[in-house]
Amino acid sequence: MSNSTPRRDFLKGSGAAGAGLMITTSKIAFGSQANSAMTLGLIGCGNRGMYVSGIFAKHEFLKINAICDIYDDKIAAATQKYSGSKSYKNYKDLLATNVDAVYIATPAFLHPEHVEAAILAKKHIFCEKPVGVDAAGCKRVIAAAKKADPTKRISFDFQQRYGKDYNKVYDLVKSGALGPIQMVRAAWLGNGPAIKSGHAASEERIRNWFFYRELSGDILIEQDCHNIDVVHWFVGKHPVRVSGYGGRLARQYGDIYDNIALSYQFDDGRTFSYSANQFGAGTGWSDVSETFICEKGTVNVGRRGYTIFRPKMPNEVAETKYDITQDAVNQFIDGARTGKLENFANDAAVSTLTAFMGLRSAVEGREMTWSDVWNG
């Protein structure tokens, strides 16, 4: 596979006509009328799983009736929150039930295994990002998604793709009103998660999985893949090479970076500059956004809103006053219920692989190409 592997090579054979493509079908989504409730199983009852499942639970046409975690304290907390739900310690037992959909919120290194199993179980799937922590995991999901039931929705929690304000900016850029994108910069300069304590030593690596590169993919894959996915979405393709550096200036725990800087390049020569850190609490400043510098203007967009800059015109500013995860969850539920489906696995995997390419460059101290990542 060449450095500029066409995206169609990733999409070929997918259950959907293309990665992330919305497919409307007249068939009933899961064997019941469109106004009936959908059932969901939660796999992974940690902080993120409990938070996002709470958004799911607020939807009038969804009921959480199954939960799964390997730890008793997590099961107890989830059972208390979702009374009447059945609990499991093995995700395969939950997948064997008749739930319509699953929300996968397990540690990142487990996503390929769990997504593949959920596809084989013919469930609608909403999985936390990233797709995996390495190329092998991403390839596993790509292969599984090609064999997915085309009547099932496969979504990943790249919230920006579903955010209303993000889509307004995307439509503007794609309309050509600002001219073509000429250069991109993005950043996640902020904080990282808290270190968990109070558990047995034997549980340390899983309880604090984020802080171990082997389990999380480092900050670049686990967290910063959000920015990278937005760039992939807006530009419409992945970069083909990258050079970068990472370091640990403040972090004393685990083996992941707390700062990283990367320079990506696309096959047409356009560049994408990226930077991230996780010591924002001590700086008094943060920036989590993407900036697209176009021929006739510039847009800066983030979860808090967007600003559109045009020469000799007042800036257009909009504020996003809610968590756009709500948009991702609601579109997933409504789409699965009414037959507005997507198979987002391929594009999500490409975004994750782009992050993995950057991480390898920083760790190995050399330029990394798409071919290196795909074939290595």
C-alpha positions as CSV (number, residue, x, y, z in Angstrom):
1,M,0.0,0.0,0.0
2,S,1.4,3.4,-1.0
3,N,1.9,6.4,1.3
4,S,-1.2,8.0,-0.2
5,T,-3.5,5.0,0.1
6,P,-6.9,6.0,-1.4
7,R,-9.7,6.1,1.1
8,R,-11.7,3.7,-1.1
9,D,-9.3,0.9,-0.1
10,F,-10.4,1.3,3.4
11,L,-14.1,1.5,2.5
12,K,-14.2,-1.4,0.0
13,G,-16.4,-4.2,1.2
14,S,-18.0,-2.2,4.0
15,G,-21.6,-2.9,5.0
16,A,-22.2,0.8,4.3
17,A,-21.6,2.4,1.0
18,G,-18.8,4.4,2.6
19,A,-17.3,5.1,6.0
20,G,-19.6,7.3,8.0
21,L,-22.2,7.4,5.2
22,M,-25.7,7.8,6.4
23,I,-28.0,5.1,5.0
24,T,-31.8,5.4,5.2
25,T,-33.8,2.2,5.0
26,S,-37.5,1.6,5.0
27,K,-37.0,-1.5,7.2
28,I,-37.8,-1.4,10.9
29,A,-34.5,-0.8,12.7
30,F,-34.7,-3.5,15.4
31,G,-38.0,-5.4,14.9
32,S,-40.4,-2.9,16.6
33,Q,-42.2,0.2,15.6
34,A,-40.4,3.5,15.4
35,N,-42.1,4.9,18.5
36,S,-41.2,2.0,20.8
37,A,-38.3,2.0,23.3
38,M,-34.8,0.7,22.4
39,T,-32.9,-1.4,24.9
40,L,-29.2,-0.7,25.6
41,G,-26.4,-2.7,27.4
42,L,-23.6,-0.7,29.0
43,I,-20.2,-2.4,28.8
44,G,-17.7,-0.6,31.0
45,C,-19.1,1.3,34.1
46,G,-16.2,3.7,34.7
47,N,-16.4,7.5,34.7
48,R,-17.0,8.0,31.0
49,G,-19.3,5.1,30.8
50,M,-21.5,6.3,33.6
51,Y,-21.6,9.9,32.3
52,V,-22.5,9.1,28.7
53,S,-24.9,6.3,29.7
54,G,-26.7,9.0,31.7
55,I,-27.2,10.9,28.5
56,F,-28.6,7.8,26.9
57,A,-30.9,7.2,29.8
58,K,-32.5,10.6,29.4
59,H,-33.8,9.7,25.9
60,E,-37.5,9.0,26.0
61,F,-37.2,6.0,23.6
62,L,-34.3,4.2,25.3
63,K,-33.9,2.0,28.4
64,I,-30.7,0.7,29.9
65,N,-31.5,-2.8,31.0
66,A,-28.1,-4.5,31.1
67,I,-24.7,-3.5,32.6
68,C,-21.3,-5.1,32.6
69,D,-18.0,-4.5,34.4
70,I,-15.2,-6.6,35.9
71,Y,-15.3,-4.8,39.2
72,D,-17.9,-5.2,41.9
73,D,-17.9,-1.6,43.0
74,K,-18.5,-0.4,39.4
75,I,-21.4,-2.9,39.0
76,A,-22.9,-1.8,42.3
77,A,-22.8,1.9,41.3
78,A,-24.3,1.2,37.9
79,T,-27.0,-1.1,39.3
80,Q,-28.0,1.6,41.8
81,K,-28.3,4.2,39.0
82,Y,-30.1,1.9,36.5
83,S,-32.4,0.0,38.8
84,G,-33.9,-3.2,37.3
85,S,-30.9,-3.7,34.9
86,K,-29.3,-7.1,34.8
87,S,-25.6,-7.2,35.6
88,Y,-22.8,-9.2,34.1
89,K,-19.0,-9.5,34.6
90,N,-18.3,-11.0,31.2
91,Y,-19.2,-8.8,28.2
92,K,-19.9,-12.0,26.1
93,D,-22.8,-12.8,28.4
94,L,-24.3,-9.3,27.9
95,L,-23.9,-9.6,24.2
96,A,-25.8,-12.9,24.3
97,T,-28.9,-11.1,25.6
98,N,-31.6,-9.5,23.5
99,V,-30.5,-5.9,24.0
100,D,-30.9,-3.9,20.8
101,A,-27.7,-1.9,21.2
102,V,-24.5,-1.7,23.3
103,Y,-22.5,1.3,24.5
104,I,-18.8,0.2,24.8
105,A,-16.9,2.3,27.3
106,T,-14.1,0.0,28.2
107,P,-10.3,0.8,28.2
108,A,-9.1,1.8,24.7
109,F,-7.0,-1.3,24.2
110,L,-10.1,-3.5,24.5
111,H,-12.1,-1.7,21.9
112,P,-11.2,-3.9,18.9
113,E,-12.1,-7.1,20.7
114,H,-15.3,-5.7,22.0
115,V,-16.4,-4.0,18.8
116,E,-15.7,-7.1,16.8
117,A,-17.7,-9.2,19.3
118,A,-20.7,-6.8,19.2
119,I,-20.7,-6.8,15.4
120,L,-20.8,-10.6,15.4
121,A,-23.7,-10.4,17.9
122,K,-25.5,-8.1,15.5
123,K,-26.0,-5.2,17.9
124,H,-26.2,-1.5,17.1
125,I,-22.9,-0.2,18.5
126,F,-21.9,3.1,20.1
127,C,-18.2,2.9,21.1
128,E,-15.9,5.3,22.8
129,K,-13.0,6.5,20.8
130,P,-10.3,5.6,19.9
131,V,-10.9,2.5,17.7
132,G,-7.8,0.9,19.2
133,V,-4.3,1.7,20.4
134,D,-2.3,0.4,17.4
135,A,-2.5,-0.5,13.8
136,A,-3.4,-4.1,14.5
137,G,-6.4,-3.1,16.5
138,C,-7.6,-0.7,13.9
139,K,-7.2,-3.3,11.1
140,R,-9.2,-5.7,13.2
141,V,-12.1,-3.3,13.4
142,I,-11.9,-2.4,9.7
143,A,-12.1,-6.1,8.8
144,A,-15.0,-6.8,11.2
145,A,-17.0,-3.8,10.0
146,K,-16.9,-5.0,6.4
147,K,-18.9,-8.0,7.5
148,A,-21.3,-6.1,9.7
149,D,-25.1,-6.5,9.4
150,P,-26.1,-3.5,7.2
151,T,-29.2,-3.0,9.3
152,K,-27.1,-2.1,12.3
153,R,-25.6,1.3,13.2
154,I,-21.9,1.4,14.1
155,S,-20.9,4.7,15.7
156,F,-17.8,6.0,17.6
157,D,-17.9,8.8,20.1
158,F,-16.1,11.4,17.9
159,Q,-18.7,14.0,19.1
160,Q,-17.6,16.8,16.9
161,R,-18.9,14.9,13.8
162,Y,-22.4,15.2,15.2
163,G,-22.3,18.6,16.9
164,K,-24.7,21.1,15.4
165,D,-22.2,24.1,15.4
166,Y,-19.4,21.9,14.1
167,N,-21.7,20.9,11.2
168,K,-22.5,24.5,10.5
169,V,-18.8,25.3,10.1
170,Y,-18.2,22.1,8.1
171,D,-21.0,23.1,5.7
172,L,-19.5,26.6,5.3
173,V,-16.0,25.3,4.5
174,K,-17.3,22.6,2.1
175,S,-19.5,25.2,0.3
176,G,-16.4,26.9,-1.0
177,A,-17.4,30.3,0.3
178,L,-14.0,30.7,2.0
179,G,-12.1,29.0,-0.8
180,P,-10.0,25.8,-0.4
181,I,-8.3,24.9,2.9
182,Q,-4.7,25.9,2.6
183,M,-3.3,25.1,6.0
184,V,-4.5,23.5,9.3
185,R,-3.6,23.9,12.9
186,A,-5.2,22.2,15.9
187,A,-4.5,21.8,19.6
188,W,-5.6,20.1,22.9
189,L,-3.8,22.2,25.5
190,G,-5.5,21.5,28.8
191,N,-5.8,18.9,31.5
192,G,-5.7,15.1,31.9
193,P,-7.7,12.8,34.1
194,A,-7.2,12.3,37.8
195,I,-5.2,9.3,39.1
196,K,-7.5,6.8,40.8
197,S,-6.5,5.4,44.2
198,G,-8.0,3.1,46.9
199,H,-7.9,-0.1,44.9
200,A,-5.8,-3.3,45.1
201,A,-2.3,-3.3,43.7
202,S,-3.3,-6.1,41.3
203,E,-5.9,-3.8,39.7
204,E,-3.6,-0.8,39.2
205,R,-3.0,-1.0,35.5
206,I,-6.6,-1.4,34.6
207,R,-8.0,1.1,37.1
208,N,-5.5,3.7,35.8
209,W,-5.3,2.4,32.2
210,F,-5.2,5.9,30.7
211,F,-1.7,6.4,32.1
212,Y,-0.1,3.4,30.4
213,R,0.7,3.7,26.7
214,E,0.1,0.1,26.0
215,L,-3.5,0.4,27.3
216,S,-4.5,3.9,26.2
217,G,-2.3,4.7,23.2
218,D,-0.9,7.7,25.1
219,I,-2.5,11.1,25.1
220,L,-2.3,11.5,21.4
221,I,-4.5,8.4,20.6
222,E,-6.8,8.3,23.6
223,Q,-7.6,12.1,23.9
224,D,-6.1,14.0,21.0
225,C,-7.6,11.8,18.3
226,H,-10.7,14.1,18.6
227,N,-8.8,16.9,16.9
228,I,-7.3,14.6,14.4
229,D,-10.6,13.2,13.4
230,V,-12.0,16.7,12.8
231,V,-9.1,17.5,10.5
232,H,-9.7,14.2,8.7
233,W,-13.4,15.0,8.4
234,F,-12.9,18.6,7.0
235,V,-10.0,17.9,4.7
236,G,-11.5,14.6,3.5
237,K,-8.4,12.5,3.7
238,H,-5.6,11.5,6.0
239,P,-2.0,12.9,6.1
240,V,0.7,10.7,4.5
241,R,3.7,11.6,6.7
242,V,4.5,13.2,10.1
243,S,7.4,14.3,12.2
244,G,7.0,15.0,15.9
245,Y,8.4,15.1,19.4
246,G,6.9,14.3,22.8
247,G,8.0,14.7,26.4
248,R,7.3,14.4,30.1
249,L,7.9,17.6,31.9
250,A,5.4,17.5,34.8
251,R,4.0,14.0,34.8
252,Q,5.4,11.7,37.4
253,Y,3.1,8.7,37.0
254,G,2.7,6.1,34.3
255,D,4.6,6.1,31.0
256,I,2.7,8.5,28.8
257,Y,3.6,11.9,27.5
258,D,2.3,15.1,29.0
259,N,3.2,17.2,25.9
260,I,3.6,16.6,22.2
261,A,4.1,18.6,19.0
262,L,3.6,17.2,15.5
263,S,3.9,18.4,11.9
264,Y,1.7,16.4,9.4
265,Q,1.7,16.7,5.6
266,F,-1.0,15.6,3.1
267,D,-0.3,14.1,-0.3
268,D,-1.0,17.5,-1.9
269,G,1.6,19.4,0.1
270,R,-0.8,21.0,2.6
271,T,0.4,20.9,6.2
272,F,-1.3,20.4,9.6
273,S,0.4,21.6,12.8
274,Y,-0.6,19.9,16.0
275,S,0.2,20.5,19.7
276,A,-1.1,19.0,22.9
277,N,-0.4,19.0,26.6
278,Q,-2.0,17.9,29.9
279,F,-0.6,20.4,32.4
280,G,-3.1,23.2,31.6
281,A,-4.3,23.4,35.2
282,G,-1.0,25.1,36.1
283,T,-0.9,27.5,33.2
284,G,-4.2,29.3,33.5
285,W,-4.9,28.9,29.8
286,S,-6.2,26.2,27.5
287,D,-7.0,25.7,23.8
288,V,-9.0,22.8,22.5
289,S,-9.9,23.6,18.9
290,E,-9.2,23.3,15.2
291,T,-8.3,26.1,12.8
292,F,-8.8,25.9,9.1
293,I,-6.9,28.6,7.2
294,C,-8.7,29.0,3.8
295,E,-8.0,31.2,0.7
296,K,-10.6,33.8,1.6
297,G,-11.0,33.4,5.4
298,T,-10.3,31.3,8.4
299,V,-12.5,29.3,10.8
300,N,-11.7,28.3,14.4
301,V,-14.0,25.8,15.9
302,G,-14.2,23.9,19.2
303,R,-16.7,22.4,21.6
304,R,-17.3,25.9,23.0
305,G,-18.3,27.4,19.7
306,Y,-16.7,28.9,16.6
307,T,-15.3,32.1,15.1
308,I,-15.3,32.9,11.4
309,F,-12.7,35.4,10.2
310,R,-13.1,37.2,6.9
311,P,-11.0,40.1,5.5
312,K,-12.7,43.5,6.0
313,M,-15.7,42.0,7.7
314,P,-16.7,41.6,11.4
315,N,-15.9,38.3,12.9
316,E,-18.9,35.9,13.2
317,V,-18.9,34.3,16.6
318,A,-21.1,31.6,18.0
319,E,-21.1,30.0,21.5
320,T,-21.9,26.3,22.1
321,K,-23.6,26.1,25.5
322,Y,-24.0,22.4,26.0
323,D,-22.1,19.2,25.7
324,I,-22.2,18.0,22.1
325,T,-22.0,14.4,23.3
326,Q,-25.8,14.9,23.5
327,D,-25.9,15.3,19.7
328,A,-23.9,12.1,19.1
329,V,-26.0,10.1,21.5
330,N,-29.4,11.4,20.2
331,Q,-28.4,10.8,16.6
332,F,-27.3,7.3,17.4
333,I,-30.6,6.4,19.1
334,D,-32.8,8.1,16.6
335,G,-30.9,6.7,13.7
336,A,-30.9,3.1,15.0
337,R,-34.6,3.3,15.8
338,T,-35.7,4.8,12.5
339,G,-33.3,3.2,10.0
340,K,-31.0,6.2,9.5
341,L,-27.8,4.1,9.8
342,E,-24.1,4.6,9.5
343,N,-21.0,2.3,9.5
344,F,-18.5,4.8,10.8
345,A,-15.8,2.2,11.7
346,N,-13.6,2.8,8.7
347,D,-13.3,6.6,9.0
348,A,-12.9,6.2,12.8
349,A,-10.1,3.7,12.2
350,V,-8.3,6.0,9.8
351,S,-8.4,8.9,12.3
352,T,-7.1,6.6,15.0
353,L,-4.3,5.4,12.7
354,T,-3.4,9.0,11.9
355,A,-2.9,9.6,15.6
356,F,-0.9,6.4,15.9
357,M,1.4,7.5,13.0
358,G,2.1,10.7,15.0
359,L,2.8,8.8,18.2
360,R,5.2,6.4,16.5
361,S,7.1,9.4,15.0
362,A,7.5,11.0,18.5
363,V,8.5,7.7,20.2
364,E,10.9,6.5,17.5
365,G,12.4,10.0,16.8
366,R,12.0,9.9,13.0
367,E,9.6,10.8,10.2
368,M,6.8,8.3,9.9
369,T,4.8,7.6,6.7
370,W,1.3,6.1,6.2
371,S,2.9,3.1,4.6
372,D,5.1,2.6,7.7
373,V,2.0,2.5,9.9
374,W,-0.1,0.4,7.6
375,N,2.5,-2.1,6.6
376,G,4.6,-2.1,9.8
